[in-house]
């Protein structure tokens, strides 16, 4: 077993695997990393629990399949006894059941063997940083939900609603939909104040798609997190001609690491009190930043497209949402780029995912591409009469009705599917 060097600045790693060659290979992969130190290696789940208590590692690399106490059980026991320890689960199998059970046990990442040294090192650094910054997850019950009878805080003041737009697969049109939904919400309900938050911090497209100059962004709030209030947050918002105010992603990818989940949580909480609606665009990776936006959301708009990889990923997300104990009605499933010639019907997707599709947005690459290239949302300008724009406006009204607790009005919107869902 490796000796600890005692250098506090290094990330202390405990390796757990029953195969000697794997333990040695992991040591070699991490040997030349100046900020990572392997403080020990365990050959079983039982030994990992003992060594974790003795060595107090920052990160545990845990194999999932071991004789005796397996990695999932060991992870659960370690994270219960030492909540500050971050566990990365390793497995040769990537089935959703393993992922779900690992997350339920407290694992922070899931690596599928074989993985590269770059993937391993990045995961260790990422979960270590998350362990330093992450606050306890916000229980859904503590967030005013659409089923709340008043939708107000303790003072009786009306609170805004947070809508997180997410897709586990890139290329589904998540950012385009988030932007147009924000503009549509501002237009559909007169007097509404709408904020659009770009939580895709490294490569966010909100500024480009709205043709906004990134004169200020969320990274400007980093030094002021302790004293952050509504007035200070408003200074970081960039106004768009539609009336929507945007909190933009950092102008350069490397600045994204400065934004912590705590800052995202605090900014969204403040915006909830300032705005009628807060629409959050996200990256396709379930990072700690994304998890924070999902946790705090009143509703999640899950975007999928009529292709097998996207449908598979959407189904996986619902399993993750179940593991995170999100209520079923928290997620609104959207079928984007709906095409009758794709060979995959909405009814088939619903049957596969076992969740109703709330809206079908038609495939219209020309409208979406023109809007993106001109930096003008397609619900504005000459394209506002297209079926894509009209269906998006209907979706916005559906969401307004859901948030207004008028479920019967939401179902009554003109529909094409037999389930009473939106389509044109």
Residue pairs with C-beta under 8 A, 6 or more apart in sequence:
1 40
1 41
1 51
2 27
2 38
2 39
2 40
2 41
3 39
4 12
4 37
4 39
4 40
4 55
5 37
7 37
9 35
10 35
10 36
10 37
11 35
11 36
11 37
11 58
11 59
11 124
11 125
11 128
12 37
12 39
12 55
12 56
12 57
12 58
12 59
13 30
13 36
13 37
13 38
13 39
13 57
13 58
13 59
13 60
13 61
13 124
14 38
14 39
14 40
14 41
14 42
14 48
14 51
14 52
14 55
14 57
14 59
14 60
14 61
15 23
15 26
15 27
15 38
15 40
15 41
15 42
15 61
16 41
16 42
16 43
16 44
16 45
16 47
16 48
16 60
16 61
16 62
16 63
16 66
16 71
16 74
17 23
17 26
17 41
17 43
17 61
17 63
17 66
17 90
18 43
18 44
18 63
18 66
18 67
19 63
20 43
22 63
23 41
23 43
26 38
26 61
26 120
27 38
27 41
29 117
29 120
29 121
30 36
30 38
30 117
30 120
30 121
30 124
31 38
33 121
35 125
36 121
36 124
36 125
39 55
39 57
40 51
40 54
40 55
40 57
42 48
42 50
42 51
44 66
44 67
44 68
44 69
45 66
45 68
45 69
45 70
45 71
45 73
45 74
46 68
46 69
46 74
48 60
48 62
48 74
48 78
49 69
49 74
49 77
49 78
49 81
52 60
52 78
52 81
52 82
52 85
53 81
53 82
56 82
56 85
57 85
58 84
58 85
58 86
58 128
58 131
59 85
59 86
59 87
59 88
59 124
59 127
59 128
59 131
60 75
60 78
60 85
60 86
60 87
60 88
61 88
61 90
61 120
61 124
62 71
62 74
62 75
62 87
62 88
62 89
62 90
62 107
63 71
63 90
63 91
64 70
64 71
64 72
64 89
64 90
64 91
64 93
64 98
64 102
65 71
65 91
65 92
66 74
69 77
71 89
71 90
71 91
71 102
72 89
72 101
72 102
72 105
73 105
75 87
75 89
75 102
75 105
75 106
75 107
76 104
76 105
76 106
78 85
78 87
78 106
79 85
79 87
79 105
79 106
80 106
84 131
85 131
86 108
86 127
86 128
86 130
86 131
87 105
87 106
87 107
87 108
87 127
88 107
88 108
88 109
88 110
88 111
88 123
88 124
88 127
89 98
89 102
89 107
89 109
89 110
89 111
90 111
90 113
90 115
91 98
91 110
91 111
91 112
91 113
92 112
92 113
93 112
94 110
94 112
96 315
96 316
96 319
97 319
98 110
99 110
99 316
99 319
99 320
100 319
100 320
100 322
100 323
101 323
102 110
103 110
103 320
103 323
103 324
104 323
108 127
108 130
108 131
109 123
109 126
109 127
111 119
111 120
111 123
126 287
129 257
130 261
130 288
133 260
133 261
133 262
133 288
134 261
134 262
134 288
135 261
135 262
135 265
137 291
137 295
138 265
138 292
138 295
138 296
140 295
140 325
140 326
140 327
140 330
143 162
143 295
143 296
143 297
143 298
144 151
144 152
144 153
144 159
144 161
144 272
144 298
145 298
145 327
145 330
146 161
146 298
146 299
146 329
146 402
146 403
146 405
147 329
147 405
149 405
151 158
151 159
151 161
151 403
151 405
152 158
152 159
153 159
153 273
157 273
159 272
159 273
160 193
160 271
160 272
160 273
160 274
160 275
160 276
160 277
160 278
161 272
161 276
161 277
161 278
161 298
161 299
161 403
162 268
162 271
162 272
162 277
162 278
162 280
162 296
162 297
162 298
162 299
163 181
163 277
163 278
163 279
163 280
163 297
163 298
163 299
163 300
163 301
163 399
164 280
164 282
164 293
164 294
164 296
164 297
164 299
164 300
164 301
165 174
165 175
165 177
165 178
165 181
165 279
165 280
165 281
165 282
165 300
165 301
165 303
166 174
166 282
166 284
166 290
166 293
166 294
166 300
166 301
166 302
166 303
166 317
167 173
167 174
167 284
167 302
167 303
167 304
167 310
167 313
167 314
168 284
168 286
168 313
168 314
168 316
168 317
169 284
169 304
169 305
169 309
169 310
169 313
169 314
170 284
171 305
172 303
172 304
172 305
172 310
172 336
172 337
173 303
173 305
173 336
173 337
173 361
173 368
174 281
174 282
174 284
174 303
175 200
175 204
175 205
175 206
175 209
175 281
176 209
176 368
176 371
176 372
176 378
177 301
177 303
177 334
177 336
177 361
177 392
178 196
178 206
178 279
178 280
178 281
178 301
179 196
179 206
179 209
179 210
179 281
179 377
180 371
180 377
180 378
180 379
180 389
180 392
181 279
181 301
181 392
181 395
181 396
181 399
182 194
182 195
182 196
182 244
182 277
182 279
183 194
183 240
183 242
183 244
183 377
183 379
183 380
184 379
184 392
184 393
184 395
184 396
185 192
185 194
185 276
185 277
185 279
185 396
185 399
185 400
186 192
186 193
186 194
186 242
186 243
186 244
186 277
187 242
187 379
187 393
187 396
188 393
188 396
188 397
188 400
189 276
189 400
191 276
192 276
192 277
193 245
193 274
193 275
193 276
193 277
194 243
194 244
194 245
194 275
194 276
194 277
194 278
194 279
195 237
195 244
195 245
195 246
195 247
195 271
195 274
195 275
195 277
195 278
195 279
196 206
196 210
196 240
196 244
196 245
196 246
196 247
196 278
196 279
196 280
196 281
197 218
197 246
197 247
197 267
197 268
197 271
197 278
197 279
197 280
197 281
197 293
198 204
198 205
198 206
198 207
198 218
198 246
198 247
198 248
198 249
198 281
199 249
199 264
199 280
199 281
199 282
199 283
199 289
199 290
199 293
200 206
200 249
200 281
200 282
200 283
201 218
201 249
201 250
201 256
201 259
201 283
201 289
202 249
202 250
202 253
202 256
202 283
203 249
203 253
203 283
204 248
204 249
204 281
205 281
206 212
206 246
206 248
206 249
206 281
207 213
207 214
207 238
207 246
207 248
207 249
208 372
208 375
209 371
209 372
209 375
209 377
210 240
210 244
210 246
210 375
210 377
211 374
211 375
211 376
212 238
212 240
212 246
212 248
212 375
213 238
214 238
214 248
214 251
215 238
216 235
216 236
216 238
216 248
217 236
217 247
217 248
217 249
217 250
217 251
218 236
218 247
218 248
218 249
218 250
218 259
218 263
218 264
218 267
219 250
219 251
219 255
219 256
219 258
219 259
220 236
221 228
221 232
221 233
221 236
221 263
221 267
222 258
222 259
222 260
222 263
224 232
225 260
225 262
225 263
225 266
228 263
228 266
228 267
228 270
229 270
230 270
230 273
230 274
233 247
233 267
233 270
233 271
233 274
234 245
234 274
236 247
237 245
237 246
237 247
238 245
238 246
238 247
238 248
239 245
239 246
240 246
242 377
242 380
245 275
247 267
247 271
249 256
250 256
250 258
250 259
259 289
261 288
261 289
261 291
261 292
264 289
264 292
264 293
265 292
265 296
268 278
268 280
268 292
268 293
268 296
269 296
271 278
272 278
277 403
280 293
280 297
282 289
282 290
282 293
282 294
283 289
283 290
286 294
286 320
294 300
294 324
294 326
295 324
297 330
298 330
298 403
299 330
299 331
299 332
299 399
299 402
299 403
300 321
300 326
300 330
300 331
300 332
301 332
301 334
301 399
302 314
302 317
302 318
302 331
302 332
302 333
302 334
303 334
303 336
304 310
304 311
304 313
304 314
304 333
304 334
304 335
304 336
304 349
304 353
305 335
305 336
305 337
306 335
306 337
306 338
306 339
306 342
306 344
306 346
306 349
307 342
307 344
308 344
311 344
311 349
311 352
311 353
314 333
314 353
315 352
315 353
318 331
318 353
318 354
318 355
321 330
321 331
328 355
331 355
332 358
332 359
332 399
332 402
333 353
333 355
333 356
333 357
333 358
334 357
334 358
334 359
334 360
334 361
334 395
335 346
335 349
335 357
335 359
335 360
335 361
336 361
337 361
337 362
337 363
338 346
338 360
338 361
338 362
338 363
338 423
339 362
339 363
346 357
346 360
346 417
346 423
347 417
347 418
349 357
350 356
350 357
350 419
356 419
356 421
357 417
357 419
357 421
358 395
358 398
358 421
358 422
359 391
359 394
359 395
359 398
359 421
359 422
359 423
360 391
360 416
360 417
360 421
360 422
360 423
360 424
361 388
361 391
361 392
361 395
362 387
362 388
362 391
362 424
364 386
364 387
364 388
367 378
367 383
367 386
367 388
367 389
368 378
368 388
370 378
370 383
371 377
371 378
371 383
376 383
378 384
378 386
378 388
378 389
378 392
379 389
379 392
379 393
383 389
387 424
390 424
391 422
391 423
391 424
394 413
394 414
394 422
394 424
395 422
397 413
398 410
398 413
398 422
401 407
401 409
401 410
401 413
402 410
411 420
412 420
413 422
414 422
415 421
415 422
415 423
416 422
416 423
416 424
417 423
